[in-house]
Amino acid sequence: MIATFLQWRAKHLKNSIELLLAGGSETEESDFTKARNLVEILYNDPLINTLNQQAKRKVEQLRENAKNTDKKGLEEKQSGPSYLPSETFAITLLDTLKIPQLINNYAKNPNEESKNSLQMILASYKQLKEGINNLESESYKIIKKVYGDIDEDFKKFVNEELSDDVPDNLIKSLAAIAQRSRIKIGDLTEEMNQFKNEVETWFDRSMDRASGVYKRNAKGVAILIGISIAILTNTDTFHLVKRLSQDSVIRSTIAQSATQRIDYIKDSEGRKEIENLLVNASIPIGWQNINQQFEPNSGNVLLIRIWQVFRLICGWIVSGLAIAMGAPFWFDILNKVINVRNAGPKPAAYTKDQPSQK
């Protein structure tokens, strides 16, 4: 519920994509800034934007109104999709970088001696804007070698359509992927399809690692919540086990209250009797049992108190870990020992083409 309300999964996905495009955690801050801006462009693309069906809550609207955005007119989204298909990511990324359009211009190149397909296109990507307007620069010579004669339409396309927010490490990563996906020189269609598949694989592997990080973080939060509940309710596992193992009255009372038939539980007199027994037995959960947890003992009082406090803290931690595991975990453990539901195996499902057995 906390993760859903605070949109942890969506925010973690977005941060992971920013880290992927920036080239890792050790990247320069300038590349991180470009990666964040590029992710905003990707998230505004219709293919990704339509995946986010979650309505913005009042809290998110207040955050949006309070936050000033100065990222060249791009409004930073406070919410986003919690899951992004790799195919959608690959198509959106390549379309945002205008790779298909660059390939079309590359295919018009009459020079047959310098065909290195995608690798050459990506290698010269960062030099396009730098050299397209400077005819005397080395960058312009490289661009002309790749794309041939540069007309006004291509120059206008580069100046207006290509984004400035492209991290250097992203181009290097895509160039390495293009090198691996290169099938046959000159066959751009087949090579482009393979390149898109490689980008999807690159994204999937990165998201697998991001998913592991998210699960570890979520488990850490669950453990903190479990320990907090254990402390607030004074649920000491060691004291609980000790009382249930030594006090036959409370043990039999709990067992009796748990095994009564429904018709007996509905009986007001029987239910009142059980409640009185539970109250008198003092269930070993709650701060009313603190005196029992610090029972006086003979010997060095200081050392005994220190040991009792240490045992109490350890009991809280063990209880918190047990709570953090969740009900499904313990239900599965019990199912390995006993059939809790007292039911047989689930019957096999039959389709229309497979008639049920009589």
matplotlib code that plots the C-alpha trace (Angstrom):
import matplotlib.pyplot as plt

x = [0.0, 2.8, 4.7, 1.5, 0.6, 4.1, 4.6, 7.9, 7.9, 7.2, 9.9, 12.4, 11.8, 12.3, 15.5, 16.8, 16.2, 18.0, 21.0, 21.0, 21.0, 23.6, 26.0, 26.2, 26.6, 30.1, 29.0, 29.6, 26.8, 26.4, 25.5, 23.1, 21.4, 21.1, 19.8, 17.1, 16.0, 16.0, 13.9, 11.4, 11.2, 10.7, 8.0, 6.1, 6.1, 2.6, 3.8, 5.0, 2.6, -0.4, 0.9, 0.4, -3.2, -2.8, -4.7, -2.7, -3.7, -4.0, -0.6, 1.0, -0.8, 0.4, 4.0, 3.6, 2.4, 5.1, 8.0, 9.4, 10.6, 13.1, 14.0, 13.5, 9.7, 9.5, 7.2, 8.6, 6.1, 5.4, 3.9, 4.7, 4.2, 5.3, 6.3, 7.7, 7.9, 11.4, 10.0, 8.3, 11.4, 13.6, 11.2, 10.7, 14.4, 15.4, 12.7, 13.6, 17.2, 16.0, 18.0, 15.5, 15.6, 19.4, 19.4, 17.2, 19.7, 22.6, 20.9, 21.1, 24.9, 26.3, 29.8, 29.9, 33.4, 32.5, 29.5, 29.8, 26.0, 24.8, 28.2, 29.3, 26.0, 26.3, 30.0, 29.3, 26.1, 27.6, 29.4, 26.3, 25.3, 28.9, 29.9, 26.7, 27.1, 30.9, 32.0, 35.7, 35.7, 36.9, 33.4, 31.9, 34.3, 33.3, 29.6, 30.0, 31.9, 28.9, 26.0, 27.4, 26.3, 24.5, 21.4, 19.4, 16.7, 19.2, 20.8, 17.4, 16.6, 19.8, 19.4, 15.7, 15.0, 18.1, 18.0, 20.9, 20.1, 21.9, 24.6, 27.9, 27.9, 24.5, 25.9, 28.9, 26.6, 24.5, 27.6, 28.8, 25.4, 25.4, 28.8, 27.5, 24.3, 26.0, 25.0, 25.9, 27.4, 25.0, 21.8, 20.5, 16.9, 18.1, 20.8, 18.3, 15.9, 18.7, 19.9, 16.4, 16.4, 19.8, 18.5, 15.6, 17.9, 20.1, 17.1, 15.8, 19.1, 19.3, 15.7, 16.4, 19.2, 16.9, 14.1, 16.5, 17.5, 13.8, 13.0, 15.9, 14.8, 11.1, 12.2, 14.3, 11.2, 9.1, 11.6, 11.6, 7.8, 7.8, 10.3, 8.3, 5.1, 6.9, 8.2, 4.8, 3.0, 5.9, 5.9, 8.9, 9.3, 11.5, 9.1, 6.2, 7.8, 8.7, 5.2, 3.5, 5.9, 5.7, 2.1, -0.3, -3.4, -2.7, -1.6, -4.7, -6.9, -5.4, -5.7, -9.3, -10.3, -8.7, -10.3, -13.9, -16.6, -18.4, -21.6, -19.8, -18.1, -21.5, -22.7, -22.5, -22.0, -19.2, -17.6, -17.7, -16.1, -13.3, -12.7, -12.6, -10.0, -7.9, -8.0, -7.1, -4.4, -2.7, -1.6, 2.2, 1.8, 1.7, 3.3, 1.3, 3.8, 6.8, 7.2, 7.2, 9.9, 12.1, 11.5, 14.0, 16.7, 19.4, 23.0, 24.5, 21.4, 23.2, 24.4, 21.0, 19.2, 21.6, 21.0, 17.2, 17.3, 19.5, 17.1, 14.1, 15.7, 16.6, 13.0, 11.6, 14.0, 13.0, 9.3, 9.9, 11.6, 8.7, 6.1, 8.1, 7.9, 4.2, 1.3, 1.9, 5.3, 4.1, 1.1, 3.4, 5.5, 2.5, 1.3, 4.6, 3.8, 0.0, -2.9, -4.2, -7.3, -8.2, -8.7, -7.4, -5.3, -6.8, -8.6, -7.1, -8.8, -10.3, -10.9, -13.6, -11.4, -10.6, -13.8, -13.8, -13.4, -16.4]
y = [0.0, 2.4, 1.6, 2.1, 5.4, 6.8, 5.3, 3.8, 1.3, 4.0, 6.3, 3.5, 2.5, 6.1, 6.5, 3.2, 4.3, 7.6, 5.6, 3.3, 6.2, 8.1, 5.2, 4.2, 5.7, 7.0, 9.2, 13.0, 15.2, 16.8, 13.4, 12.8, 16.1, 15.2, 11.7, 13.2, 15.6, 12.7, 10.6, 13.4, 13.4, 9.7, 9.8, 12.4, 10.1, 8.8, 5.1, 5.5, 8.2, 6.0, 3.3, 5.6, 5.1, 6.3, 9.5, 12.1, 12.5, 15.7, 15.2, 14.8, 17.9, 19.9, 18.7, 19.6, 23.1, 23.7, 22.5, 25.0, 23.3, 25.0, 22.2, 24.0, 23.9, 20.2, 19.6, 16.9, 14.2, 13.2, 9.9, 7.3, 3.7, 1.1, -1.3, -0.5, -3.2, -3.5, -3.2, 0.1, 1.4, 0.5, 1.9, 5.2, 5.6, 5.1, 7.4, 10.1, 9.9, 10.1, 7.0, 5.8, 9.2, 9.2, 5.7, 7.0, 9.8, 7.3, 5.0, 7.9, 7.9, 7.2, 6.4, 2.6, 2.4, 3.7, 1.5, 0.6, 1.0, 1.7, 1.8, 4.7, 6.5, 6.3, 7.1, 10.4, 11.2, 13.6, 15.4, 16.2, 19.4, 20.5, 20.1, 20.6, 24.4, 24.6, 23.6, 23.9, 21.6, 18.0, 17.1, 18.3, 16.1, 13.0, 13.8, 14.3, 11.0, 9.2, 11.0, 12.2, 15.6, 17.5, 19.4, 22.1, 19.7, 17.5, 20.5, 21.8, 18.3, 18.2, 21.7, 21.3, 17.7, 16.3, 16.7, 18.3, 16.1, 13.0, 11.6, 10.7, 7.3, 6.5, 6.9, 4.8, 2.1, 2.1, 2.0, -1.1, -2.7, -1.9, -3.5, -6.8, -6.7, -6.1, -9.0, -8.0, -4.8, -2.9, -4.7, -1.9, -3.3, -6.6, -4.9, -2.3, -5.1, -6.9, -3.6, -3.0, -6.5, -5.9, -2.6, -4.5, -7.1, -4.4, -2.8, -6.1, -7.0, -3.6, -3.8, -7.2, -5.7, -2.7, -5.1, -6.8, -3.5, -2.5, -5.9, -5.4, -1.9, -3.0, -5.8, -3.4, -1.1, -4.2, -5.2, -1.6, -1.7, -5.1, -4.1, -0.9, -3.0, -5.4, -2.5, -0.7, -3.9, -5.3, -8.6, -10.4, -13.8, -15.2, -14.1, -15.4, -18.9, -19.0, -18.2, -20.6, -23.4, -23.0, -21.8, -24.6, -22.4, -19.8, -22.5, -24.5, -21.3, -20.2, -23.7, -23.9, -20.6, -21.5, -25.0, -24.4, -25.0, -22.0, -22.8, -22.7, -19.4, -17.9, -18.9, -15.6, -17.5, -19.6, -16.7, -14.7, -17.6, -17.7, -14.0, -14.1, -16.9, -15.0, -11.8, -13.7, -15.7, -12.5, -13.1, -12.5, -9.6, -6.0, -3.6, -5.0, -7.9, -5.7, -6.6, -10.3, -9.7, -8.1, -10.6, -10.2, -12.8, -13.5, -12.5, -9.4, -7.2, -4.9, -7.8, -9.4, -6.2, -5.7, -9.3, -8.9, -5.7, -7.3, -10.3, -8.0, -6.1, -9.4, -10.6, -7.5, -8.0, -11.6, -10.7, -7.8, -10.2, -12.7, -9.9, -8.7, -12.2, -11.7, -14.1, -15.9, -17.0, -18.6, -20.1, -21.9, -23.1, -24.4, -26.1, -28.0, -29.4, -29.8, -29.2, -26.0, -25.8, -29.5, -29.7, -32.1, -31.0, -28.5, -30.4, -30.1, -27.6, -28.9, -27.0, -27.4, -29.6, -31.8, -33.2, -33.8, -37.3, -39.1]
z = [0.0, 0.9, -2.4, -4.4, -2.7, -3.1, -6.5, -5.6, -8.5, -11.1, -9.7, -9.3, -13.0, -14.1, -12.1, -13.4, -17.0, -16.3, -14.9, -17.9, -20.4, -18.5, -18.5, -14.9, -11.4, -12.0, -14.9, -14.9, -13.7, -17.1, -18.6, -15.8, -16.6, -20.3, -19.3, -17.1, -19.9, -22.4, -20.2, -19.9, -23.7, -23.8, -21.1, -23.2, -26.2, -26.9, -26.8, -23.2, -22.1, -22.8, -20.5, -17.5, -16.6, -13.1, -12.1, -10.3, -6.7, -4.9, -3.2, -6.6, -7.9, -5.0, -5.6, -9.3, -8.6, -6.0, -8.1, -10.6, -13.8, -16.0, -18.3, -21.6, -21.4, -20.4, -17.5, -15.3, -14.7, -11.1, -12.1, -14.8, -15.8, -13.3, -16.1, -19.5, -22.3, -23.8, -27.3, -26.5, -24.9, -27.9, -30.5, -28.5, -27.9, -31.5, -32.7, -30.2, -31.4, -35.0, -35.9, -38.6, -40.3, -40.3, -41.8, -44.6, -45.3, -45.1, -47.6, -50.1, -49.9, -53.3, -51.9, -51.8, -50.2, -46.8, -45.8, -42.1, -41.6, -38.1, -36.5, -38.7, -38.2, -34.4, -34.4, -36.2, -34.3, -31.8, -34.6, -36.6, -34.9, -34.4, -38.0, -40.0, -40.0, -40.2, -43.6, -42.8, -39.7, -39.5, -38.2, -41.5, -43.5, -41.4, -41.8, -45.6, -45.8, -44.2, -45.7, -49.0, -50.3, -47.6, -48.8, -47.0, -46.0, -44.1, -42.5, -41.3, -40.0, -38.0, -36.5, -35.6, -35.0, -33.2, -29.5, -27.5, -24.5, -25.6, -23.2, -24.7, -22.9, -24.5, -28.0, -27.0, -25.7, -28.8, -31.0, -29.1, -29.5, -33.3, -33.6, -32.0, -34.1, -37.4, -39.7, -43.2, -44.5, -46.7, -45.5, -43.4, -43.0, -41.5, -39.5, -38.1, -37.0, -35.2, -33.7, -32.2, -30.8, -29.2, -27.6, -26.2, -24.7, -23.3, -21.6, -20.2, -18.6, -17.0, -15.7, -14.2, -12.1, -11.3, -10.2, -7.8, -6.3, -5.9, -4.2, -1.7, -0.9, -0.5, 1.8, 3.8, 4.3, 5.2, 7.9, 9.3, 9.4, 11.0, 13.7, 14.4, 14.8, 17.1, 19.3, 19.4, 20.4, 22.5, 20.6, 22.0, 20.3, 23.0, 25.8, 23.7, 23.3, 26.9, 28.2, 25.8, 26.6, 30.4, 31.0, 30.3, 31.0, 28.4, 25.9, 26.3, 26.2, 22.9, 21.5, 22.6, 21.2, 17.8, 17.4, 18.5, 16.0, 14.4, 16.2, 19.5, 18.7, 17.8, 21.2, 23.3, 26.6, 25.1, 23.5, 26.7, 28.6, 26.1, 26.3, 30.1, 30.0, 27.5, 29.6, 32.8, 31.1, 29.9, 26.3, 26.2, 23.7, 24.7, 27.2, 30.1, 30.1, 30.6, 34.3, 33.4, 30.8, 33.5, 36.3, 39.2, 39.4, 41.9, 41.1, 39.6, 39.0, 36.4, 34.2, 34.4, 33.4, 30.5, 29.4, 29.7, 27.6, 25.0, 24.8, 24.6, 21.6, 19.9, 20.5, 18.8, 15.9, 15.4, 15.6, 13.1, 10.7, 11.0, 10.3, 7.3, 5.7, 5.3, 5.6, 2.3, 3.4, 6.7, 5.0, 2.5, 5.4, 7.2, 4.0, 3.9, 7.3, 7.3, 4.9, 6.6, 4.3, 4.8, 1.1, -1.6, -4.6, -7.0, -9.8, -13.3, -15.6, -18.8, -22.0, -24.6, -26.7, -23.7, -22.1, -18.4, -17.1, -15.6]

ax = plt.figure().add_subplot(projection="3d")
ax.plot(x, y, z, "-o")
ax.set_aspect("equal")
plt.show()
